[in-house]
Amino acid sequence: MDKCNDIIAHIRMEERYQGLSLVFDKHAELKSEICSVIDEVKAETGQTPFIFEKISNDRADLHAIYIEFRDDIHREGGEFLTKVLQKLNIDKCEKDT
């Protein structure tokens, strides 16, 4: 089942940086699912990206979990981000942010 309507994915790539935000709009069950998938991919890949969440009680667009690879010289973070998107059944990202 495609989750693109429930979880909005935004990807950002720059020199030596890759980031993915997953916006879930105040849905605790989606947040839990995202966190579980991230933990699963961390265990599979051995990678440990910088992960943080931004939660706002006033704005739905600020209910998100962010995954970032900083100083990623060899672009190894792409595999991690791809696996997260695949496991969450997200087949497209909205736009670069």
Backbone torsions as a table, in degrees:
resi	resn	phi	psi	omega
1	MET	NA	129.3	179.8
2	ASP	-71.1	128.0	-179.1
3	LYS	-104.0	13.1	-175.9
4	CYS	-61.3	-24.5	178.2
5	ASN	-83.2	-20.9	-178.5
6	ASP	-96.3	-36.2	-179.8
7	ILE	-123.1	117.4	179.5
8	ILE	-94.3	120.1	-178.2
9	ALA	-100.5	135.2	175.0
10	HIS	-126.5	132.2	179.5
11	ILE	-116.2	145.3	177.5
12	ARG	-138.4	130.5	179.6
13	MET	-132.9	132.0	175.8
14	GLU	-137.8	-179.7	177.6
15	GLU	-60.7	121.0	177.4
16	ARG	64.0	19.4	179.9
17	TYR	-141.3	138.0	172.2
18	GLN	-139.5	135.6	179.6
19	GLY	-143.5	148.1	178.7
20	LEU	-134.8	128.0	172.7
21	SER	-112.3	140.5	-179.8
22	LEU	-122.4	105.2	-176.2
23	VAL	-92.6	128.0	-173.4
24	PHE	-126.5	4.5	169.0
25	ASP	53.5	61.7	171.6
26	LYS	62.8	20.0	179.8
27	HIS	-98.5	105.5	-176.7
28	ALA	-60.3	-36.1	-179.2
29	GLU	-67.9	-34.1	176.7
30	LEU	-70.4	-40.5	177.1
31	LYS	-59.3	-44.9	179.3
32	SER	-62.1	-42.7	179.0
33	GLU	-63.8	-44.1	179.0
34	ILE	-60.2	-46.9	-179.4
35	CYS	-62.1	-40.1	178.7
36	SER	-63.8	-43.7	179.2
37	VAL	-64.1	-42.5	178.6
38	ILE	-59.9	-45.8	178.8
39	ASP	-61.6	-39.8	178.9
40	GLU	-63.4	-44.9	-179.2
41	VAL	-69.4	-35.8	175.2
42	LYS	-59.8	-43.7	179.4
43	ALA	-65.8	-38.5	-179.4
44	GLU	-69.2	-42.3	-171.9
45	THR	-96.5	-22.5	-174.9
46	GLY	76.6	4.7	180.0
47	GLN	-87.2	149.2	-179.0
48	THR	-131.2	78.7	178.8
49	PRO	-69.8	166.9	173.9
50	PHE	-78.0	122.3	-177.2
51	ILE	-125.4	130.9	176.5
52	PHE	-148.4	163.3	178.5
53	GLU	-121.8	152.0	177.1
54	LYS	-126.9	115.9	-175.7
55	ILE	-123.8	132.1	176.9
56	SER	-129.1	137.0	175.7
57	ASN	-80.5	-13.5	-176.4
58	ASP	-101.2	-25.5	-173.8
59	ARG	-127.2	123.2	-179.9
60	ALA	-65.5	-31.1	-178.2
61	ASP	-74.3	-4.7	177.0
62	LEU	-110.0	36.1	169.5
63	HIS	-115.1	88.4	-171.7
64	ALA	-147.1	155.4	170.7
65	ILE	-114.4	134.2	-177.8
66	TYR	-112.4	137.4	175.5
67	ILE	-121.8	123.2	-177.2
68	GLU	-131.6	141.1	170.6
69	PHE	-115.6	112.1	-179.9
70	ARG	-103.8	144.3	-179.5
71	ASP	57.5	40.8	-178.0
72	ASP	-88.3	76.3	-173.7
73	ILE	-58.9	-41.5	-174.6
74	HIS	-97.8	10.9	176.5
75	ARG	55.9	40.5	179.8
76	GLU	-78.1	-17.6	-178.4
77	GLY	-70.3	-21.2	-178.2
78	GLY	-58.5	-39.1	178.6
79	GLU	-62.9	-42.7	179.6
80	PHE	-61.2	-50.2	-178.3
81	LEU	-62.5	-39.8	178.5
82	THR	-62.8	-43.8	179.4
83	LYS	-63.0	-41.0	178.8
84	VAL	-61.4	-47.6	-180.0
85	LEU	-61.8	-42.4	-179.8
86	GLN	-63.8	-45.1	-177.9
87	LYS	-67.7	-26.7	176.9
88	LEU	-88.4	0.2	-178.6
89	ASN	59.7	43.6	175.7
90	ILE	-108.1	117.7	-175.4
91	ASP	-107.4	5.5	175.8
92	LYS	-156.2	154.7	175.0
93	CYS	-109.4	148.1	-177.0
94	GLU	-64.1	-55.8	-177.2
95	LYS	-173.5	166.4	173.6
96	ASP	-72.2	144.8	177.5
97	THR	-119.9	NA	NA
